[in-house]
């Protein structure tokens, strides 16, 4: 495999990686449990680490690109008219973080005129740092990664996320058709199953009850690794995305045919 050469990366990517490193330093310090937890209006938890990580990311990015917009999980959106918009979830998987298991990450993406062109996914405690830029491939810990070429649903490994919301959906029976055929079913969750997919270790991720900040960076990583990334009805990923069907390209059409018409 090719080795990553930082000299060939863009200023955007170098900035995003620097911001991810700054956030990782903060989340590591808090991971041992020395933080307070409050509940947001949507009944999800938020910690000091979430807030401080986002502040650090925002400072790094906007000090370099003050004309850009910024959309953060904790601080909301600025500059709706900006040509470039940064999409940031400082700790995606706060519930994991609070209970001290390592399936949380920092997600940083850049959107240009509605298209996601860059993504950094930092699984801090699992020491996994993945990134991609449009047209430049996907990378994990400095090594180029690719999705698998498995084209048979009977040999495919499928990971699901947010099973509770999937089970409450009218599409549950559609998912059962896929589960009954898969070689193995897992629920790796959060960032991790997307890293596995982009690295060719599983073939599909199916999720509902997500938002764009959860998956923006991961979408460009999977696509640049040679995969496909849509919602459960085949729509391209955008600001209003609420579900995910991410696969290697060989299986996407078959899974989509089974899931299309999904009602969340």
Secondary structure by P-SEA (a helix, b strand, c coil): ccccccccccaaaaaaaaaaaaaaaaaaaaccccbbbbbccccccccaaaaaaaaaaaaaaaaacccbbbbbcccccccccccbbbbbccccaaaaaaaccccbbbbbbbbccccccbbbbbcccccccccccccbbbbcccbbbbbbcccccccbbbbbcaaaaaaaccaaaaaaaaaaccccccccccaaaaaaaaaccccccccccccccccaaaaaaaaaaccccccccccccccccccccccccccaaaaaaacccccc
